[in-house]
Amino acid sequence: MDSRTRDRPPTADAVEFVRFCYRRRRVGWPEIYDEMCGVAGRGLFRGWGSDELSAEGIGFSLFETANLAALVHRVVAEEQERRTAIAAVKATPPGAAPAPEIDEPIMPAASDNPVETAVPATLRFAGATAGA
């Protein structure tokens, strides 16, 4: 058993390797393990194989899967947060102010008759033939 990868935390290059594999195939643990093994076996990440990755803190043995799974979960969470933030920026029209964050629900203005403000409006659609 090689303990090089269990004795120290993964390097920034190890994190980039996991990120590279996740971007190739957006799946979580344990499905991404197959992708990582394939990438390492073919040297698709910087030409590195399993020996170079082991030196960076990525181990593929049974004894190292718990650490590898924890790293994968961390990287996947970071990538999902990044994608959510990018989607939010893309959804905001240019020049538009961001929506204010509201901690309390918006209440209607006070009126003399509180029942009137509580009645929801309903929409009705009239049917029409196509091409009319």
Secondary structure, 3 states (H helix, E strand, C coil): CCCCCCCCCCCHHHHHHHHHHHHHCCCCCCHHHHHHHHHHHHCCCCCCCHHHHHHCCCCCCHHHHHHHHHHHHHHHHHHHHHHHHHHHHHHCCCCCCCCCCCCCCCCCCCCCCHHHHHCCCCCCCCCCCCCC
